[in-house]
């Protein structure tokens, strides 16, 4: 490991302090590792209770559907209580249907003897809760500064000129991970030629603590339930994935016309819809690193894999990475192994790569299935959805796996 008078040395340095990187840094520190965390945003910005009031209800457009498994991890890290102090909405039901047919699946937490299928949380509220714990921990935080370069021999150089060395460097720096690129780690990726439109809406009717998802050949539309401070249950975050030309057309519409399109797309399930925030559109691209680990480097979260948002599993896959890497680092600690031990990192990759690929393949298959418009295929998928909805044990097993209730 590099060591000189101008270099700070750690066991592990995590680059990227978002929802995934901050959770991992906190968990590693609790195990007794000396941990540094590098985050481009300032701690003050991350701890702010509110962003500038640019929206009527000031909901963040980026939300995550946190599974029970991810919730347990955040509880163990001491952050979940901070999450629930801010706005959040547990959803008890999920209704998925084919917009071109009669197939419909209804998932209900009561059938699983659970209080909720998951919780919709604004991403910034999760980060804020984690940073509150981080600032009370032994993690050394380098905030408001970005990484300029990294190599195995030279370590990390920050933009302010300081250097950090570690036995293990962890890339939690997002889909366009610079650490992954500097390490020359190849990815398999393709463009969906779709964009995801996100915004916050208010509906005439209650969302009934239900996540709604309608599929169409041009892409899925999700209405994810939100609650404001007054517990008004008529707010939703929408994620509308559409082929790029259609997404551009929708983004060019005025609010009234866009609202009309939304009401038709959701088939009037929640009554009239009012857009109360800016609209954002993000290009969709699937990406998977061929390897999650290299000499002295491990990737987690979006740095290792990005997935189509149709099932809302991106954050949960990232927290699955965190759980597995924490398990392997705890095991390494107990065996007095270095954090960059090849076998330790290989075990992490083996645990996560197969599960992530399986989920990504399933989501790609789902997307392709609903993108096809041939009449026989439409009949088959609608019949299949109706059959699955009636097959309670199988349907509930699928829901339990998505919630992380199945080991």
RAMO-V45075 format. One record per pair of residues at least 4 apart in sequence whose ideal C-beta (glycine too) atoms are under 8 Angstrom apart, sorted by the first residue. I is the first residue (numbers start at 0). GAP is how many residues later the second one is. If there is no record, write none. Layout:
i->I gap->GAP
i->I gap->GAP
This chain:
i->0 gap->8
i->0 gap->164
i->0 gap->165
i->0 gap->166
i->1 gap->5
i->1 gap->7
i->1 gap->151
i->1 gap->152
i->1 gap->153
i->1 gap->161
i->1 gap->163
i->2 gap->4
i->2 gap->6
i->2 gap->162
i->5 gap->156
i->5 gap->157
i->6 gap->148
i->6 gap->156
i->6 gap->157
i->6 gap->158
i->7 gap->28
i->7 gap->132
i->7 gap->154
i->7 gap->155
i->7 gap->156
i->7 gap->157
i->8 gap->155
i->8 gap->156
i->8 gap->157
i->9 gap->24
i->9 gap->25
i->9 gap->26
i->9 gap->130
i->9 gap->154
i->9 gap->155
i->9 gap->156
i->10 gap->22
i->10 gap->23
i->10 gap->24
i->10 gap->155
i->10 gap->156
i->10 gap->157
i->10 gap->328
i->11 gap->16
i->11 gap->21
i->11 gap->22
i->11 gap->23
i->11 gap->24
i->11 gap->154
i->11 gap->155
i->11 gap->156
i->11 gap->157
i->11 gap->158
i->11 gap->317
i->11 gap->327
i->12 gap->22
i->12 gap->23
i->12 gap->24
i->12 gap->25
i->12 gap->143
i->12 gap->151
i->12 gap->152
i->12 gap->153
i->12 gap->155
i->12 gap->156
i->12 gap->157
i->13 gap->7
i->13 gap->10
i->13 gap->11
i->13 gap->14
i->13 gap->21
i->13 gap->22
i->13 gap->23
i->13 gap->24
i->13 gap->156
i->13 gap->158
i->14 gap->6
i->14 gap->23
i->14 gap->132
i->14 gap->135
i->14 gap->141
i->14 gap->154
i->14 gap->155
i->14 gap->156
i->14 gap->157
i->14 gap->158
i->14 gap->164
i->15 gap->4
i->15 gap->5
i->15 gap->22
i->15 gap->23
i->15 gap->155
i->15 gap->156
i->15 gap->157
i->15 gap->158
i->15 gap->161
i->15 gap->285
i->15 gap->287
i->16 gap->4
i->16 gap->5
i->16 gap->8
i->16 gap->20
i->16 gap->21
i->16 gap->22
i->16 gap->24
i->16 gap->29
i->16 gap->110
i->16 gap->114
i->16 gap->117
i->16 gap->124
i->16 gap->126
i->16 gap->155
i->17 gap->4
i->17 gap->21
i->17 gap->105
i->17 gap->109
i->17 gap->154
i->17 gap->156
i->17 gap->283
i->18 gap->4
i->18 gap->45
i->18 gap->104
i->18 gap->107
i->18 gap->108
i->18 gap->111
i->18 gap->282
i->18 gap->296
i->18 gap->299
i->18 gap->300
i->19 gap->4
i->19 gap->152
i->19 gap->280
i->19 gap->281
i->19 gap->282
i->19 gap->295
i->19 gap->298
i->19 gap->299
i->19 gap->301
i->19 gap->302
i->20 gap->4
i->20 gap->16
i->20 gap->18
i->20 gap->149
i->20 gap->151
i->20 gap->152
i->20 gap->279
i->20 gap->280
i->21 gap->4
i->21 gap->15
i->21 gap->17
i->21 gap->105
i->21 gap->108
i->21 gap->109
i->21 gap->112
i->22 gap->4
i->22 gap->50
i->22 gap->51
i->22 gap->54
i->22 gap->56
i->22 gap->107
i->22 gap->296
i->22 gap->299
i->23 gap->4
i->23 gap->146
i->23 gap->148
i->23 gap->276
i->23 gap->298
i->23 gap->301
i->23 gap->302
i->24 gap->4
i->24 gap->10
i->24 gap->12
i->24 gap->109
i->24 gap->114
i->25 gap->4
i->25 gap->51
i->25 gap->53
i->25 gap->104
i->25 gap->107
i->25 gap->108
i->25 gap->111
i->25 gap->113
i->26 gap->4
i->26 gap->49
i->26 gap->50
i->26 gap->295
i->26 gap->299
i->27 gap->5
i->27 gap->7
i->27 gap->298
i->27 gap->301
i->28 gap->4
i->28 gap->6
i->28 gap->108
i->28 gap->109
i->28 gap->110
i->29 gap->47
i->29 gap->107
i->30 gap->295
i->30 gap->298
i->30 gap->299
i->30 gap->302
i->31 gap->301
i->32 gap->296
i->32 gap->300
i->32 gap->306
i->33 gap->104
i->33 gap->106
i->34 gap->103
i->34 gap->104
i->34 gap->105
i->35 gap->103
i->35 gap->104
i->35 gap->105
i->35 gap->106
i->35 gap->128
i->35 gap->130
i->36 gap->97
i->36 gap->102
i->36 gap->103
i->36 gap->104
i->36 gap->105
i->37 gap->104
i->37 gap->107
i->37 gap->108
i->37 gap->109
i->37 gap->118
i->37 gap->120
i->37 gap->126
i->38 gap->4
i->38 gap->7
i->38 gap->102
i->38 gap->103
i->38 gap->104
i->38 gap->105
i->39 gap->104
i->39 gap->105
i->39 gap->106
i->40 gap->4
i->40 gap->5
i->40 gap->102
i->40 gap->103
i->41 gap->4
i->41 gap->101
i->41 gap->102
i->42 gap->4
i->42 gap->88
i->42 gap->92
i->42 gap->98
i->42 gap->100
i->42 gap->101
i->43 gap->4
i->45 gap->78
i->45 gap->81
i->45 gap->82
i->45 gap->85
i->45 gap->97
i->46 gap->81
i->46 gap->84
i->46 gap->85
i->47 gap->80
i->48 gap->37
i->48 gap->79
i->49 gap->8
i->50 gap->7
i->50 gap->9
i->50 gap->73
i->52 gap->5
i->53 gap->4
i->53 gap->223
i->53 gap->224
i->54 gap->4
i->54 gap->145
i->54 gap->221
i->54 gap->222
i->54 gap->223
i->55 gap->220
i->55 gap->221
i->56 gap->143
i->56 gap->145
i->56 gap->171
i->56 gap->178
i->56 gap->219
i->56 gap->220
i->58 gap->4
i->58 gap->28
i->58 gap->63
i->58 gap->141
i->58 gap->167
i->58 gap->169
i->58 gap->176
i->58 gap->178
i->58 gap->218
i->59 gap->62
i->59 gap->63
i->59 gap->64
i->59 gap->65
i->60 gap->137
i->60 gap->138
i->60 gap->139
i->60 gap->176
i->60 gap->216
i->60 gap->217
i->60 gap->219
i->61 gap->60
i->61 gap->61
i->61 gap->62
i->61 gap->136
i->62 gap->57
i->62 gap->58
i->62 gap->59
i->62 gap->60
i->62 gap->161
i->62 gap->163
i->62 gap->174
i->63 gap->56
i->63 gap->57
i->63 gap->59
i->63 gap->62
i->63 gap->248
i->63 gap->250
i->63 gap->251
i->63 gap->252
i->64 gap->26
i->64 gap->53
i->64 gap->54
i->64 gap->55
i->64 gap->146
i->64 gap->159
i->64 gap->247
i->64 gap->248
i->64 gap->250
i->64 gap->251
i->65 gap->4
i->65 gap->5
i->65 gap->8
i->65 gap->52
i->65 gap->53
i->65 gap->54
i->65 gap->55
i->65 gap->60
i->65 gap->249
i->65 gap->250
i->66 gap->4
i->66 gap->51
i->66 gap->249
i->66 gap->252
i->66 gap->335
i->66 gap->336
i->66 gap->337
i->67 gap->4
i->67 gap->46
i->67 gap->48
i->67 gap->50
i->67 gap->335
i->67 gap->336
i->67 gap->337
i->68 gap->4
i->68 gap->247
i->68 gap->250
i->68 gap->251
i->68 gap->254
i->68 gap->334
i->68 gap->335
i->68 gap->336
i->69 gap->4
i->69 gap->245
i->69 gap->246
i->69 gap->249
i->69 gap->250
i->69 gap->334
i->70 gap->4
i->70 gap->9
i->70 gap->47
i->70 gap->48
i->71 gap->4
i->71 gap->332
i->72 gap->4
i->72 gap->246
i->72 gap->249
i->72 gap->250
i->73 gap->5
i->73 gap->6
i->73 gap->9
i->73 gap->52
i->73 gap->55
i->73 gap->56
i->73 gap->245
i->74 gap->4
i->74 gap->5
i->74 gap->6
i->76 gap->53
i->76 gap->56
i->77 gap->4
i->77 gap->55
i->78 gap->4
i->78 gap->47
i->78 gap->50
i->78 gap->51
i->78 gap->53
i->78 gap->54
i->79 gap->4
i->79 gap->49
i->80 gap->4
i->80 gap->48
i->81 gap->4
i->81 gap->46
i->81 gap->47
i->81 gap->48
i->81 gap->50
i->81 gap->51
i->82 gap->5
i->82 gap->38
i->82 gap->42
i->82 gap->43
i->82 gap->46
i->83 gap->4
i->84 gap->44
i->85 gap->35
i->85 gap->36
i->85 gap->39
i->85 gap->42
i->85 gap->43
i->86 gap->34
i->86 gap->35
i->86 gap->38
i->86 gap->139
i->86 gap->140
i->86 gap->141
i->86 gap->142
i->87 gap->31
i->87 gap->32
i->87 gap->33
i->87 gap->34
i->87 gap->37
i->87 gap->139
i->88 gap->30
i->88 gap->31
i->88 gap->120
i->88 gap->136
i->88 gap->137
i->88 gap->138
i->88 gap->144
i->89 gap->25
i->89 gap->26
i->89 gap->28
i->89 gap->29
i->89 gap->30
i->89 gap->119
i->90 gap->25
i->90 gap->26
i->90 gap->27
i->90 gap->28
i->90 gap->29
i->90 gap->118
i->90 gap->119
i->90 gap->120
i->90 gap->133
i->90 gap->134
i->91 gap->16
i->91 gap->17
i->91 gap->18
i->91 gap->23
i->91 gap->24
i->91 gap->25
i->91 gap->117
i->91 gap->118
i->92 gap->13
i->92 gap->14
i->92 gap->15
i->92 gap->16
i->92 gap->24
i->92 gap->115
i->92 gap->116
i->92 gap->117
i->92 gap->118
i->93 gap->12
i->93 gap->13
i->93 gap->23
i->93 gap->116
i->93 gap->117
i->93 gap->118
i->93 gap->119
i->93 gap->305
i->94 gap->9
i->94 gap->10
i->94 gap->11
i->94 gap->12
i->94 gap->115
i->94 gap->116
i->94 gap->117
i->94 gap->118
i->95 gap->8
i->95 gap->9
i->95 gap->11
i->95 gap->117
i->95 gap->118
i->95 gap->119
i->95 gap->289
i->96 gap->6
i->96 gap->7
i->96 gap->8
i->96 gap->116
i->96 gap->117
i->96 gap->118
i->96 gap->288
i->97 gap->4
i->97 gap->5
i->97 gap->6
i->97 gap->116
i->97 gap->117
i->97 gap->272
i->97 gap->280
i->97 gap->283
i->97 gap->284
i->97 gap->287
i->98 gap->115
i->98 gap->116
i->98 gap->117
i->98 gap->166
i->98 gap->168
i->99 gap->116
i->99 gap->117
i->99 gap->273
i->99 gap->278
i->100 gap->277
i->100 gap->278
i->100 gap->280
i->100 gap->281
i->101 gap->280
i->101 gap->284
i->102 gap->278
i->102 gap->279
i->102 gap->280
i->102 gap->281
i->102 gap->282
i->102 gap->283
i->103 gap->281
i->103 gap->282
i->103 gap->285
i->104 gap->280
i->104 gap->283
i->104 gap->284
i->104 gap->290
i->105 gap->283
i->106 gap->4
i->106 gap->10
i->106 gap->288
i->106 gap->289
i->106 gap->292
i->107 gap->4
i->108 gap->5
i->108 gap->6
i->108 gap->7
i->108 gap->8
i->109 gap->4
i->110 gap->281
i->110 gap->285
i->110 gap->288
i->111 gap->5
i->111 gap->284
i->111 gap->287
i->111 gap->288
i->111 gap->291
i->111 gap->293
i->113 gap->289
i->113 gap->291
i->115 gap->93
i->116 gap->94
i->116 gap->282
i->116 gap->285
i->116 gap->286
i->117 gap->93
i->117 gap->285
i->119 gap->91
i->119 gap->104
i->119 gap->105
i->119 gap->106
i->119 gap->117
i->120 gap->4
i->120 gap->5
i->121 gap->4
i->122 gap->4
i->122 gap->192
i->123 gap->4
i->124 gap->4
i->125 gap->4
i->126 gap->4
i->127 gap->4
i->128 gap->4
i->129 gap->4
i->130 gap->4
i->131 gap->4
i->132 gap->4
i->133 gap->5
i->133 gap->7
i->134 gap->6
i->141 gap->16
i->141 gap->20
i->141 gap->22
i->144 gap->13
i->144 gap->14
i->144 gap->15
i->145 gap->12
i->145 gap->13
i->146 gap->9
i->146 gap->10
i->146 gap->11
i->146 gap->12
i->146 gap->26
i->146 gap->31
i->146 gap->32
i->147 gap->9
i->147 gap->10
i->147 gap->11
i->148 gap->5
i->148 gap->7
i->148 gap->8
i->148 gap->33
i->149 gap->4
i->149 gap->5
i->149 gap->6
i->149 gap->7
i->149 gap->19
i->149 gap->28
i->149 gap->29
i->149 gap->32
i->149 gap->33
i->150 gap->4
i->150 gap->31
i->151 gap->143
i->151 gap->144
i->151 gap->145
i->153 gap->9
i->154 gap->8
i->154 gap->9
i->154 gap->10
i->154 gap->11
i->154 gap->14
i->155 gap->7
i->155 gap->8
i->155 gap->9
i->155 gap->10
i->155 gap->13
i->156 gap->4
i->156 gap->5
i->156 gap->6
i->157 gap->4
i->157 gap->5
i->157 gap->6
i->165 gap->130
i->166 gap->129
i->166 gap->171
i->166 gap->172
i->166 gap->173
i->167 gap->128
i->167 gap->129
i->167 gap->130
i->167 gap->170
i->167 gap->171
i->167 gap->172
i->167 gap->177
i->168 gap->10
i->168 gap->127
i->168 gap->128
i->168 gap->129
i->169 gap->127
i->169 gap->128
i->169 gap->129
i->169 gap->130
i->169 gap->155
i->170 gap->6
i->170 gap->8
i->170 gap->9
i->170 gap->12
i->170 gap->126
i->170 gap->127
i->170 gap->128
i->170 gap->129
i->170 gap->132
i->170 gap->133
i->171 gap->127
i->171 gap->128
i->171 gap->129
i->171 gap->131
i->172 gap->4
i->172 gap->5
i->172 gap->6
i->172 gap->130
i->173 gap->127
i->173 gap->128
i->173 gap->129
i->174 gap->110
i->174 gap->112
i->174 gap->127
i->174 gap->128
i->174 gap->131
i->175 gap->5
i->176 gap->4
i->176 gap->122
i->176 gap->125
i->176 gap->126
i->177 gap->4
i->178 gap->4
i->178 gap->118
i->178 gap->120
i->178 gap->124
i->179 gap->5
i->179 gap->7
i->179 gap->109
i->179 gap->119
i->179 gap->123
i->179 gap->124
i->180 gap->4
i->182 gap->111
i->182 gap->114
i->184 gap->104
i->184 gap->105
i->184 gap->106
i->184 gap->109
i->184 gap->112
i->184 gap->114
i->185 gap->103
i->185 gap->104
i->186 gap->100
i->186 gap->101
i->186 gap->102
i->186 gap->103
i->187 gap->99
i->187 gap->100
i->187 gap->102
i->188 gap->96
i->188 gap->97
i->188 gap->98
i->188 gap->99
i->189 gap->95
i->189 gap->96
i->190 gap->92
i->190 gap->93
i->190 gap->94
i->191 gap->49
i->191 gap->92
i->191 gap->93
i->191 gap->94
i->191 gap->116
i->191 gap->175
i->192 gap->50
i->192 gap->51
i->193 gap->25
i->193 gap->47
i->193 gap->48
i->193 gap->49
i->193 gap->50
i->193 gap->53
i->193 gap->89
i->193 gap->90
i->194 gap->46
i->194 gap->47
i->194 gap->49
i->194 gap->52
i->194 gap->53
i->194 gap->56
i->194 gap->86
i->194 gap->87
i->194 gap->88
i->194 gap->89
i->195 gap->43
i->195 gap->44
i->195 gap->45
i->195 gap->51
i->195 gap->85
i->195 gap->86
i->195 gap->88
i->195 gap->113
i->196 gap->41
i->196 gap->42
i->196 gap->43
i->196 gap->44
i->196 gap->45
i->196 gap->50
i->196 gap->53
i->196 gap->54
i->196 gap->82
i->196 gap->83
i->196 gap->84
i->197 gap->39
i->197 gap->40
i->197 gap->41
i->197 gap->42
i->197 gap->81
i->197 gap->82
i->197 gap->83
i->197 gap->84
i->198 gap->38
i->198 gap->39
i->198 gap->76
i->198 gap->78
i->198 gap->79
i->198 gap->80
i->198 gap->81
i->199 gap->26
i->199 gap->35
i->199 gap->36
i->199 gap->37
i->199 gap->38
i->199 gap->75
i->199 gap->76
i->199 gap->77
i->200 gap->22
i->200 gap->34
i->200 gap->35
i->200 gap->36
i->200 gap->37
i->200 gap->58
i->200 gap->61
i->200 gap->72
i->200 gap->73
i->200 gap->74
i->200 gap->75
i->201 gap->32
i->201 gap->33
i->201 gap->34
i->201 gap->71
i->201 gap->72
i->201 gap->74
i->202 gap->4
i->202 gap->20
i->202 gap->31
i->202 gap->32
i->202 gap->33
i->202 gap->67
i->202 gap->68
i->202 gap->69
i->202 gap->70
i->202 gap->71
i->203 gap->30
i->203 gap->66
i->203 gap->67
i->203 gap->68
i->203 gap->69
i->204 gap->29
i->204 gap->65
i->204 gap->66
i->205 gap->27
i->205 gap->28
i->205 gap->64
i->206 gap->5
i->206 gap->16
i->206 gap->18
i->206 gap->19
i->206 gap->26
i->206 gap->27
i->206 gap->28
i->206 gap->29
i->206 gap->63
i->207 gap->17
i->207 gap->25
i->208 gap->16
i->208 gap->24
i->209 gap->15
i->210 gap->11
i->210 gap->12
i->210 gap->13
i->210 gap->14
i->210 gap->101
i->211 gap->10
i->211 gap->11
i->211 gap->24
i->211 gap->54
i->211 gap->57
i->211 gap->58
i->212 gap->7
i->212 gap->8
i->212 gap->9
i->212 gap->10
i->212 gap->97
i->213 gap->6
i->213 gap->7
i->213 gap->51
i->213 gap->52
i->213 gap->53
i->214 gap->5
i->214 gap->155
i->215 gap->4
i->215 gap->5
i->215 gap->49
i->215 gap->154
i->216 gap->153
i->216 gap->154
i->216 gap->155
i->216 gap->156
i->217 gap->24
i->217 gap->25
i->217 gap->28
i->217 gap->153
i->218 gap->21
i->218 gap->22
i->218 gap->23
i->218 gap->24
i->218 gap->27
i->218 gap->152
i->219 gap->20
i->219 gap->21
i->219 gap->90
i->219 gap->147
i->219 gap->150
i->220 gap->17
i->220 gap->18
i->220 gap->19
i->220 gap->20
i->220 gap->41
i->220 gap->44
i->220 gap->45
i->221 gap->16
i->221 gap->17
i->221 gap->18
i->221 gap->87
i->221 gap->88
i->221 gap->90
i->222 gap->13
i->222 gap->14
i->222 gap->15
i->222 gap->43
i->222 gap->46
i->222 gap->47
i->223 gap->12
i->223 gap->13
i->223 gap->14
i->223 gap->15
i->223 gap->88
i->224 gap->8
i->224 gap->10
i->224 gap->11
i->225 gap->9
i->225 gap->10
i->225 gap->11
i->226 gap->4
i->226 gap->5
i->226 gap->6
i->226 gap->8
i->227 gap->4
i->227 gap->7
i->234 gap->41
i->235 gap->34
i->237 gap->24
i->238 gap->70
i->238 gap->73
i->239 gap->7
i->239 gap->10
i->239 gap->22
i->239 gap->25
i->240 gap->43
i->240 gap->67
i->240 gap->68
i->240 gap->69
i->241 gap->4
i->241 gap->5
i->241 gap->8
i->242 gap->4
i->243 gap->4
i->243 gap->39
i->244 gap->4
i->245 gap->4
i->246 gap->4
i->246 gap->34
i->247 gap->4
i->247 gap->33
i->248 gap->4
i->249 gap->8
i->249 gap->11
i->250 gap->28
i->250 gap->30
i->252 gap->4
i->252 gap->5
i->252 gap->8
i->253 gap->4
i->254 gap->4
i->254 gap->20
i->255 gap->4
i->256 gap->4
i->257 gap->4
i->257 gap->17
i->257 gap->21
i->258 gap->4
i->258 gap->13
i->258 gap->14
i->258 gap->15
i->258 gap->16
i->259 gap->4
i->260 gap->4
i->261 gap->4
i->261 gap->11
i->261 gap->13
i->262 gap->5
i->262 gap->9
i->262 gap->10
i->263 gap->4
i->265 gap->4
i->265 gap->7
i->274 gap->4
i->283 gap->24
i->283 gap->25
i->284 gap->21
i->285 gap->20
i->285 gap->21
i->285 gap->22
i->285 gap->74
i->285 gap->78
i->286 gap->18
i->286 gap->19
i->287 gap->16
i->287 gap->17
i->287 gap->18
i->287 gap->68
i->287 gap->69
i->287 gap->72
i->288 gap->10
i->288 gap->14
i->288 gap->15
i->288 gap->16
i->290 gap->58
i->291 gap->6
i->291 gap->7
i->291 gap->8
i->291 gap->12
i->291 gap->29
i->291 gap->56
i->291 gap->57
i->291 gap->60
i->291 gap->61
i->292 gap->4
i->292 gap->5
i->292 gap->6
i->292 gap->52
i->292 gap->53
i->292 gap->55
i->292 gap->56
i->294 gap->45
i->295 gap->44
i->297 gap->27
i->297 gap->47
i->297 gap->50
i->298 gap->4
i->298 gap->5
i->299 gap->4
i->299 gap->18
i->299 gap->21
i->299 gap->22
i->299 gap->25
i->300 gap->4
i->300 gap->16
i->300 gap->17
i->300 gap->20
i->300 gap->21
i->301 gap->4
i->301 gap->12
i->301 gap->16
i->303 gap->17
i->303 gap->48
i->303 gap->52
i->304 gap->12
i->304 gap->51
i->304 gap->55
i->305 gap->8
i->306 gap->4
i->306 gap->6
i->306 gap->7
i->306 gap->10
i->306 gap->52
i->306 gap->53
i->306 gap->56
i->307 gap->55
i->307 gap->56
i->307 gap->59
i->308 gap->5
i->309 gap->53
i->309 gap->56
i->309 gap->57
i->310 gap->48
i->310 gap->52
i->310 gap->55
i->310 gap->91
i->311 gap->4
i->312 gap->4
i->312 gap->46
i->312 gap->50
i->312 gap->89
i->313 gap->4
i->314 gap->4
i->315 gap->4
i->315 gap->88
i->316 gap->4
i->316 gap->38
i->316 gap->39
i->316 gap->42
i->317 gap->4
i->318 gap->4
i->319 gap->4
i->319 gap->32
i->319 gap->35
i->319 gap->36
i->320 gap->4
i->320 gap->31
i->320 gap->35
i->321 gap->4
i->322 gap->4
i->323 gap->4
i->323 gap->24
i->323 gap->27
i->323 gap->28
i->324 gap->4
i->324 gap->23
i->325 gap->4
i->326 gap->4
i->326 gap->24
i->327 gap->4
i->327 gap->16
i->327 gap->17
i->327 gap->19
i->327 gap->20
i->327 gap->23
i->328 gap->4
i->328 gap->10
i->328 gap->15
i->329 gap->4
i->330 gap->4
i->330 gap->6
i->330 gap->13
i->330 gap->16
i->331 gap->5
i->331 gap->6
i->331 gap->7
i->331 gap->9
i->331 gap->12
i->332 gap->4
i->336 gap->4
i->336 gap->6
i->336 gap->7
i->337 gap->6
i->338 gap->5
i->339 gap->4
i->339 gap->5
i->340 gap->4
i->341 gap->4
i->342 gap->4
i->343 gap->4
i->344 gap->4
i->345 gap->4
i->346 gap->4
i->347 gap->4
i->348 gap->4
i->349 gap->4
i->350 gap->4
i->351 gap->4
i->352 gap->4
i->353 gap->4
i->354 gap->4
i->355 gap->4
i->356 gap->4
i->357 gap->4
i->358 gap->4
i->359 gap->4
i->360 gap->4
i->361 gap->4
i->362 gap->4
i->363 gap->4
i->364 gap->4
i->365 gap->4
i->366 gap->4
i->367 gap->4
i->368 gap->8
i->368 gap->12
i->369 gap->11
i->371 gap->5
i->371 gap->6
i->372 gap->4
i->372 gap->5
i->373 gap->4
i->374 gap->4
i->375 gap->4
i->376 gap->4
i->377 gap->4
i->378 gap->4
i->379 gap->4
i->380 gap->4
i->381 gap->4
i->382 gap->4
i->383 gap->4
i->384 gap->4
i->385 gap->4
i->386 gap->4
i->387 gap->6
i->387 gap->7
i->388 gap->6
i->390 gap->4
i->391 gap->4
i->392 gap->4
i->393 gap->4
i->394 gap->4
i->395 gap->4
i->396 gap->4
i->396 gap->9
i->397 gap->4
i->398 gap->4
i->399 gap->5
i->399 gap->6
i->400 gap->4
i->400 gap->5
